[in-house]
Amino acid sequence: MNSKATASTQHGPARATATGTGTSGAPVAPLRVDSAALMGGQRVLEIVHSGEVYRLQTTRFGKLILTK
């Protein structure tokens, strides 16, 4: 599996590294993606997971809400 994931936004490319274990078997830090890069300037993002659609919303107070 590819160890790097990239997403393109209006702010430029967003980069994140994959999780798992390194070649030595030591744990690797979890995937971290900046929410602004993930949202791409939008207030709502739809995520498909196992055939189900989830909505990730940014509130007017800057909080994130994930709903099914």
Beta strands, then each sheet from edge to edge (+ up, - down):
strand 1: 4-9
strand 2: 12-17
strand 3: 20-21
strand 4: 27-28
strand 5: 44-49
strand 6: 52-58
strand 7: 64-67
sheet 1: 1+ 2-
sheet 2: 3+ 4-
sheet 3: 5+ 6- 7+
end
